[in-house]
Amino acid sequence: MLQFKSVTKQDGPKLRRYYQDCDYGLCEYSVGTKLMWRSTLHPSWTEAAGCLVVRNCIDGQVVFDYPVPGPEGDEDKALEAIESYCLEQGIPPVISVVPECKAGRLLSRYPYVRVSDVRTWRDYVYYREDLQFFTGRRYSGQRNHINKFRSKWPEASFRPLTAADRGIIDTFWADYEAEFPKGNNAKARDELALAKKMLRMVDKSWFVAGGMFDGEKLIALSLAEKCGETLIIHIEKALYSYTGVYPTLVQAFADAFGGDCRWLNREDDAADKGLRTSKLQYGPAKLAPKYRFEPQNELLSHVSAIPVLKTERLTLSALTEADIPAYNALVLDGDRNRWWGYDDVAGLGGPVEERSFFDVARRDFDNRLAANFAVRLDGKLIGEAVLYRFDCRGGAELGCRVDRAYAGKGYGTEAFAAVADWALYKVHLSRVVAKCFKENQASYKMLSSCMRKNGEDETFYYFEKLV
């Protein structure tokens, strides 16, 4: 299973191995965004199938970036690793900030998926030449502001910022705060504190930084990161008392650092009206979408209640409170369940009470994580069949157990086949899988009679049934 490590400054070079050639074009696929917004994103990372896999925890929910492949990376295998991790953790495999170029791949991957693309978080992406030259009628306003700035401060100049400029940068922040227009805005104050921290990393090789100077006084600065063909602008700050300095900085920065980039990404506006107005005035080539994919399992789409299934001898239906004594006896038969493959008692995470197992089964269905069928003979519960571990790609696992007093009579095979057919033709799965311990010859015989063998390892035989 994937093992994640929290993103720190020390991880920058390792992340950059993937981000430096990444052409997703979104600000989230950069070291700067991961570091600047650590307290919001809580990012952690690992590598799988030659890809960078980033897990974020936002407002208590785990979401994943789309995998970033290295030279030999396999995106599909990395996605499989994310899906397997989520299955083991019992969480949905939410893939967030998906670039437009990868959306089709995920639409093909997940039969049922909720997709969103919120306007607030779209990145403003510009042609590098547009911001470098401001040519054409639509940029007359920017040119006028730059001309006014140049006429008032003709000696102002732009140059790169390095670690040697940290003292000058500190002085800039003091000047900036003295005329900060959003002094009572907590959100703006927090963002300013983060910007200061980022500029302390001006010496890091993966960042480029530059500033506009009035003589020896730093009056505007910007910090960015090259990712593929995109220069991602993480920080843009200027003294408001210098009219026209912002477009002057934007143009000078694009000219100095954007030469081998096709795009400049000035990030999203976070629903700030002022930022939105300003970013739109610079004429973006596109507002780059960030799709959020929330795969849904088939139970959510097709099953409002556990149905009644009938076979030649059995009835399968939802567990009821009247089943609790017999169900508890089935679940607590340790000798019988040594081949079940799951410790029901340990899975409770607490003491066993009369309703414990019944409540777990009901809760799993309410959350559409599983469908537990009571297997009944003449109305009496003699076993259980469970459809669970939905992989969100059209597959689920099926398990079945029968009370020892009714073993050897084919009831398990009958119940198993009924639920498998229901899953494939009513729940609209494309694949039902199952496994059994190699020592469990009874289960091996039962599964072989109604499914196709699909491999083995040291512990299990694996089976599947397809539509």
VOGU-3710 file (C-alpha; in Angstrom, 3 decimals, decimal comma):
1> mlqfksvtkq> 0,000/0,000/0,000  1,150/3,545/-0,661  3,128/5,245/2,096  3,010/9,050/2,131  5,443/11,639/3,465  4,474/15,221/4,317  5,803/17,795/1,857  8,670/19,893/3,246  11,245/22,252/1,763  13,722/19,376/1,771
11> dgpklrryyq> 11,476/17,500/-0,663  11,663/20,285/-3,241  14,343/18,674/-5,444  12,488/15,345/-5,516  9,182/16,978/-6,442  10,875/19,098/-9,061  12,040/15,968/-10,882  8,403/15,579/-11,853  7,146/19,163/-11,929  9,953/20,625/-14,028
21> dcdyglceys> 8,675/18,896/-17,170  4,998/18,733/-16,209  2,766/20,328/-18,839  -0,514/20,253/-16,926  -0,226/24,040/-16,710  -2,005/24,364/-13,342  -0,474/26,055/-10,331  -1,105/23,059/-8,054  1,490/21,070/-10,000  4,406/23,018/-8,595
31> vgtklmwrst> 6,629/23,017/-5,533  5,700/26,613/-4,757  1,982/25,963/-4,361  2,584/22,873/-2,213  4,878/24,819/0,112  2,977/28,101/0,214  -0,381/26,488/0,962  0,801/23,649/3,183  -1,440/24,681/6,071  -4,489/24,531/3,782
41> lhpswteaag> -3,673/21,584/1,530  -1,737/19,443/4,038  0,046/17,799/1,101  1,986/14,563/1,329  3,646/12,611/-1,438  4,958/9,288/-2,633  6,040/7,653/-5,864  4,186/4,873/-7,671  4,744/3,317/-11,104  7,241/6,042/-11,985
51> clvvrncidg> 4,782/8,801/-11,098  4,521/11,430/-8,392  1,384/10,864/-6,315  0,271/13,715/-4,053  -2,373/13,312/-1,373  -3,981/16,423/0,110  -6,285/16,735/3,095  -8,565/19,738/2,619  -11,191/20,523/5,246  -10,823/16,979/6,558
61> qvvfdypvpg> -11,312/15,248/3,181  -8,562/13,327/1,419  -8,191/14,201/-2,267  -5,448/13,358/-4,741  -3,761/15,324/-7,478  -3,697/13,628/-10,841  -0,455/11,576/-10,996  2,534/13,292/-12,598  4,563/10,800/-14,649  8,325/10,737/-14,889
71> pegdedkale> 10,090/9,595/-18,085  8,973/5,978/-17,631  5,832/6,707/-15,617  2,621/4,719/-15,995  -0,381/6,912/-15,116  -2,870/4,037/-15,168  -0,860/1,991/-12,688  -0,445/5,068/-10,474  -4,223/5,584/-10,542  -4,671/1,904/-9,647
81> aiesycleqg> -2,357/2,436/-6,673  -4,477/5,407/-5,524  -7,672/3,375/-5,904  -6,216/0,427/-3,970  -5,051/2,758/-1,210  -8,532/4,270/-0,944  -10,161/0,824/-0,831  -7,896/-0,190/2,048  -8,573/3,091/3,858  -12,324/2,948/3,230
91> ippvisvvpe> -12,401/6,364/1,544  -13,565/7,444/-1,925  -10,816/7,949/-4,544  -11,369/11,653/-5,223  -9,034/13,032/-7,903  -8,914/16,806/-7,750  -7,376/19,675/-9,777  -7,441/17,431/-12,852  -6,096/19,263/-15,915  -8,275/19,427/-18,986
101> ckagrllsry> -5,877/17,198/-20,935  -6,512/14,325/-18,472  -10,256/14,692/-17,960  -11,163/12,381/-20,851  -8,983/9,637/-19,428  -10,840/9,701/-16,131  -14,256/9,906/-17,791  -13,377/6,683/-19,606  -12,027/5,123/-16,426  -15,005/5,602/-14,118
111> pyvrvsdvrt> -18,474/4,398/-15,216  -20,192/6,584/-12,619  -18,514/9,784/-11,536  -19,496/13,239/-10,308  -17,465/15,941/-12,028  -17,224/19,575/-10,975  -15,269/22,589/-12,199  -15,685/25,595/-9,924  -15,066/29,000/-11,528  -13,383/30,368/-8,402
121> wrdyvyyred> -10,380/28,043/-8,706  -9,665/28,286/-12,429  -6,187/29,548/-13,204  -5,622/32,630/-15,329  -3,305/31,529/-18,130  -1,819/34,003/-20,606  0,261/33,789/-23,729  3,765/34,738/-22,732  4,073/37,139/-25,704  0,936/39,015/-24,619
131> lqfftgrrys> 2,351/39,909/-21,219  5,866/40,411/-22,560  4,910/42,966/-25,233  1,347/44,158/-24,447  0,741/44,693/-28,151  -2,615/45,404/-29,737  -5,584/47,557/-28,956  -6,804/45,454/-26,031  -3,635/46,257/-24,078  -3,765/50,024/-24,535
141> gqrnhinkfr> -4,682/50,453/-20,868  -1,632/48,495/-19,676  0,638/50,442/-22,033  -0,748/53,739/-20,748  -0,074/52,708/-17,143  3,453/51,640/-18,028  4,120/54,910/-19,871  2,924/56,918/-16,855  5,161/54,884/-14,572  8,163/55,340/-16,855
151> skwpeasfrp> 7,580/59,089/-17,174  7,419/59,536/-13,417  10,249/57,137/-12,509  12,451/57,098/-15,624  15,389/55,534/-13,817  13,415/52,569/-12,487  14,858/49,231/-13,537  14,192/45,520/-13,218  16,709/42,893/-12,142  16,720/39,359/-10,768
161> ltaadrgiid> 16,583/38,823/-7,012  18,948/36,425/-5,267  19,777/35,349/-1,730  22,028/38,394/-1,477  18,907/40,594/-1,672  17,198/39,245/1,457  17,820/42,457/3,378  16,373/44,517/0,541  13,368/42,179/0,403  12,779/42,583/4,154
171> tfwadyeaef> 12,808/46,364/3,709  10,292/46,002/0,878  7,914/44,114/3,157  8,125/46,866/5,756  7,332/49,477/3,087  4,537/47,298/1,705  2,864/46,859/5,079  3,057/50,582/5,743  0,707/51,186/2,828  -1,100/47,833/2,858
181> pkgnnakard> -4,669/48,566/1,636  -6,251/45,505/3,285  -4,998/45,938/6,809  -8,163/44,597/8,479  -8,637/41,687/6,075  -7,553/38,525/7,895  -7,416/36,470/4,692  -5,202/39,032/2,988  -2,993/39,228/6,080  -2,551/35,464/6,079
191> elalakkmlr> -1,675/35,459/2,383  0,876/38,206/2,981  2,546/36,169/5,728  2,769/33,203/3,362  4,255/35,405/0,631  6,975/36,540/3,031  7,876/32,948/3,832  8,083/32,099/0,159  10,506/34,941/-0,567  12,860/33,518/2,054
201> mvdkswfvag> 13,381/30,685/-0,425  14,618/33,002/-3,157  17,870/31,008/-3,210  16,161/27,758/-4,230  17,122/26,696/-7,732  13,576/25,824/-8,742  12,366/29,422/-8,272  13,068/32,528/-10,324  12,562/35,952/-8,759  12,900/39,523/-9,854
211> gmfdgeklia> 12,128/43,025/-8,694  11,537/46,546/-9,921  13,854/49,115/-8,324  13,618/52,857/-7,913  17,307/53,467/-7,478  18,258/51,135/-4,623  14,705/50,854/-3,335  12,800/47,695/-4,158  9,265/48,738/-5,132  7,830/45,526/-6,635
221> lslaekcget> 8,745/41,857/-6,710  7,630/38,584/-8,195  8,538/34,934/-7,665  7,760/32,146/-10,120  8,497/28,561/-11,088  8,921/26,988/-14,513  6,900/23,818/-15,036  7,041/22,468/-18,560  5,987/25,216/-20,963  4,379/27,281/-18,201
231> liihiekaly> 5,877/29,925/-15,948  3,743/29,831/-12,795  3,680/33,153/-10,947  3,415/32,432/-7,241  3,947/35,940/-5,834  3,322/39,420/-7,268  3,565/42,368/-4,883  4,154/46,076/-5,437  4,007/49,341/-3,522  0,674/50,964/-4,290
241> sytgvyptlv> 2,202/54,430/-4,118  4,014/53,713/-7,390  1,245/54,126/-9,949  1,597/51,769/-12,902  4,220/49,576/-11,287  2,123/46,368/-11,473  1,832/46,152/-15,298  5,439/47,322/-15,528  6,503/44,456/-13,272  4,363/41,938/-15,153
251> qafadafggd> 5,920/42,936/-18,486  9,489/43,050/-17,209  9,157/39,699/-15,436  7,728/37,990/-18,526  10,519/39,433/-20,623  13,246/38,367/-18,180  12,086/34,850/-17,325  9,424/33,766/-19,805  11,578/33,371/-22,893  11,392/29,573/-23,182
261> crwlnredda> 7,792/29,320/-21,923  4,635/29,425/-23,985  2,324/30,262/-21,085  2,285/32,405/-17,953  -0,029/31,232/-15,189  -0,997/33,931/-12,682  -3,009/31,427/-10,609  -6,642/31,670/-9,495  -8,503/34,569/-7,917  -9,871/32,685/-4,850
271> adkglrtskl> -13,183/34,545/-5,356  -11,567/37,901/-4,610  -13,460/40,495/-6,667  -10,500/42,827/-6,981  -8,157/40,093/-8,123  -10,700/38,829/-10,623  -11,124/42,271/-12,156  -7,369/42,789/-12,355  -6,552/39,384/-13,837  -9,265/39,684/-16,470
281> qygpaklapk> -7,921/43,087/-17,543  -4,690/41,398/-18,604  -6,559/39,380/-21,246  -6,047/35,715/-20,322  -5,819/33,246/-23,168  -7,891/30,855/-21,081  -9,251/30,227/-17,637  -7,773/26,788/-17,117  -10,297/24,400/-15,552  -9,479/22,226/-12,566
291> yrfepqnell> -11,825/19,270/-12,678  -12,721/17,360/-9,570  -13,634/13,705/-10,134  -15,601/11,913/-7,441  -16,132/8,311/-8,601  -19,362/6,726/-7,411  -20,008/3,032/-6,951  -22,950/1,358/-8,627  -24,922/0,934/-5,410  -25,347/4,696/-5,262
301> shvsaipvlk> -26,800/4,799/-8,756  -28,940/1,692/-8,917  -29,806/0,320/-5,478  -32,171/2,159/-3,157  -32,829/-0,909/-1,004  -31,479/-4,423/-0,737  -33,836/-6,540/-2,858  -35,264/-10,012/-2,337  -33,578/-12,661/-4,483  -35,012/-16,145/-4,860
311> terltlsalt> -33,266/-19,338/-5,950  -34,503/-22,895/-6,195  -34,187/-23,421/-2,438  -33,202/-20,105/-0,880  -34,373/-16,579/-0,323  -31,808/-13,779/-0,007  -32,904/-10,486/1,544  -31,829/-7,680/3,843  -30,851/-8,439/7,422  -33,546/-7,605/9,978
321> eadipaynal> -33,428/-7,107/13,718  -35,057/-10,502/14,156  -31,926/-11,997/12,521  -29,554/-10,585/15,130  -29,147/-13,734/17,300  -28,561/-16,041/14,319  -26,370/-13,451/12,577  -24,210/-13,009/15,682  -23,794/-16,779/15,963  -22,674/-16,926/12,319
331> vldgdrnrww> -20,207/-14,083/12,671  -18,752/-15,270/15,994  -18,120/-18,846/14,859  -14,349/-18,474/14,821  -13,612/-21,981/13,586  -16,031/-21,641/10,701  -14,773/-18,177/9,837  -11,060/-18,901/9,809  -11,335/-18,806/6,004  -13,513/-15,684/5,885
341> gyddvaglgg> -10,472/-13,468/5,438  -11,720/-10,695/7,693  -11,799/-10,370/11,467  -15,312/-9,070/12,153  -14,587/-8,506/15,839  -11,389/-6,522/15,252  -13,168/-4,594/12,528  -15,597/-3,149/15,048  -12,877/-1,083/16,689  -14,674/-1,482/20,007
351> pveersffdv> -16,395/-3,991/22,306  -18,874/-6,474/20,858  -22,465/-5,629/21,704  -25,667/-7,350/20,694  -26,340/-5,076/17,723  -22,719/-4,485/16,713  -22,513/-6,619/13,574  -26,046/-5,826/12,468  -25,387/-2,093/12,823  -22,150/-2,343/10,832
361> arrdfdnrla> -23,957/-4,105/7,982  -26,768/-1,553/7,989  -24,352/1,380/8,125  -22,283/-0,024/5,262  -25,367/-0,189/3,086  -26,596/3,257/4,150  -23,214/4,575/2,994  -23,402/2,360/-0,108  -20,147/0,636/0,772  -21,594/-2,884/0,774
371> anfavrldgk> -24,749/-4,939/0,366  -25,200/-7,687/2,977  -27,735/-10,394/2,096  -29,147/-12,762/4,666  -29,224/-16,254/3,133  -32,486/-17,883/4,261  -33,760/-21,423/4,115  -37,468/-21,684/4,923  -37,236/-18,182/6,394  -34,317/-18,990/8,721
381> ligeavlyrf> -30,966/-17,205/8,389  -28,343/-19,832/7,532  -25,655/-17,652/6,009  -24,598/-14,363/4,516  -23,515/-13,106/1,086  -21,767/-9,734/0,912  -21,016/-7,577/-2,132  -18,339/-5,082/-1,129  -15,009/-3,424/-2,068  -16,452/-1,492/-4,992
391> dcrggaelgc> -13,505/-0,277/-7,065  -15,466/2,511/-8,834  -14,411/1,003/-12,166  -17,277/-1,424/-12,532  -15,992/-4,096/-10,182  -16,771/-5,383/-6,689  -15,838/-8,352/-4,521  -18,289/-11,018/-3,375  -18,014/-13,181/-0,309  -20,299/-15,868/1,118
401> rvdrayagkg> -20,400/-17,932/4,321  -22,894/-20,533/5,521  -23,568/-21,832/9,006  -21,656/-25,068/9,667  -24,897/-26,986/10,214  -25,842/-26,355/6,579  -22,430/-26,844/4,972  -21,865/-29,276/2,139  -25,343/-29,001/0,649  -24,602/-26,467/-2,106
411> ygteafaava> -26,344/-23,572/-0,394  -23,243/-21,382/-0,628  -22,920/-21,965/-4,364  -26,595/-21,212/-4,882  -26,499/-17,981/-2,886  -23,207/-16,870/-4,401  -24,426/-17,347/-7,967  -27,655/-15,440/-7,245  -25,879/-12,376/-5,854  -23,270/-12,442/-8,635
421> dwalykvhls> -26,000/-12,382/-11,288  -27,840/-9,594/-9,465  -24,608/-7,577/-9,300  -23,857/-8,000/-12,994  -27,339/-7,542/-14,440  -29,202/-5,346/-11,946  -26,455/-3,318/-10,298  -24,759/-3,090/-13,724  -21,282/-4,087/-12,639  -18,975/-5,342/-15,358
431> rvvakcfken> -16,925/-7,583/-13,082  -17,412/-9,528/-9,858  -14,312/-10,932/-8,171  -13,753/-13,337/-5,311  -10,893/-15,110/-3,590  -10,336/-18,033/-1,289  -7,491/-19,309/0,834  -5,563/-22,051/-0,903  -6,273/-24,385/2,003  -10,024/-23,898/1,672
441> qasykmlssc> -10,912/-26,626/-0,803  -14,665/-26,257/-0,251  -14,585/-22,602/-1,301  -12,264/-23,397/-4,190  -14,722/-25,970/-5,483  -17,666/-23,603/-5,022  -15,988/-20,675/-6,774  -14,716/-22,857/-9,603  -18,274/-23,944/-10,312  -19,600/-20,449/-10,972
451> mrkngedetf> -16,587/-18,217/-11,752  -13,409/-18,219/-13,813  -10,042/-18,596/-12,090  -7,977/-15,446/-12,520  -4,630/-16,064/-10,862  -3,118/-16,938/-7,525  -0,452/-15,883/-5,060  1,093/-17,514/-1,998  -2,126/-17,137/-0,012  -5,155/-16,977/-2,317
461> yyfeklv> -6,749/-18,264/-5,465  -8,515/-15,456/-7,354  -11,676/-15,682/-9,424  -13,788/-13,374/-11,547  -17,075/-13,318/-13,363  -17,659/-10,911/-16,229  -20,786/-9,720/-17,964
//
